[in-house]
Amino acid sequence: MTRESVVAGAFYEDTFDKLTKQIEECFASKLGPGDLPTKRDENKSLRAVVVPHAGYAYSGACAAWAYKKIGESKFSDTYIIIGPNHRDTGSAISIEDWKTPLGIVRNDKDLTRIISEKTKISIDDSKHASEHSIEVQLPFLQFVSKDRLTDLRIVPITLSHDIKISEFANNLREAIDESKKEVMIILSTDFTHYGRNYGYIPFELDAQQKIKELDTKTISFIKENDVKGLINHLEETQSTVCGQIPVIVLMQTLKEYKTNLEMYYTSYEVSGDKKNSVSYASITFK
């Protein structure tokens, strides 16, 4: 079975040529890294990245920063892509291959089964059927993996409030270790969703500056590997970071890491809309 694209033509272009051009423009954008990935260096390794998942017109330039690093780093045996379940219908792992206008991305079915057995998270493709947070990562991953497309493998995981975060993270780490595979985690999340459209207006004056301060604080807890501080911060601010469960899972799965904030901006810098905005960040983990 193959999971068909459901947001092609909405979040990103729906033909091979148009989508390829759109991704190239994300890299070249004034908010993007400025150029395409250079030659892959198998001596450079990344453990994980945090990337946004909005429409490419808004967050694609931010995502390009992380994917440039992926394209210039050691190719992984498998890319575990973790995103939130926006409809909150429960956590699940997909075992299907996924199709985009750039082709089919194969599922690492062996690792998928290992992770499902170890974490007790069910294999249920129906919970991935309309979720966009993982799908929007695939064209970028395909684009920067042109040199290894036939080897490209993924494990898509959508997470919701039904998991015990620490237990899941520990079991995920054990599953990865037991598999003996070189794995990179791609963590899909947007940051603050501000405005009436999102039901979140903790301040109105100097909103964009205060949004930046709020996101900077959130990102600082991630960089400092302070899980407790992050959880308290998210609760105190009633944060609208949509992937906060996956983020905490990532922090607890990696345990120790070094990070770099590659890019941060809000949709205001694209749309000019100060009243409603979403924040995007690309963060790399070594």
Secondary structure by P-SEA (a helix, b strand, c coil): cccccccccccccccaaaaaaaaaaaaacccccccccccccccccccbbbbbbccccccaaaaaaaaaaaaacccccccbbbbccccccbbbbbcbbbbcccbbbbbaaaaaaaaaaaacccccccccccccccccaaaaaaaaaccccccbbbbbbbbccccaaaaaaaaaaaaaaaaccbbbbbbbbccccccccccccccccaaaaaaaaaaaaaaaaaaaccaaaaaaaaaaacccccaaaaaaaaaaaaccccccccccccccccccccccbbbbbbbbcc
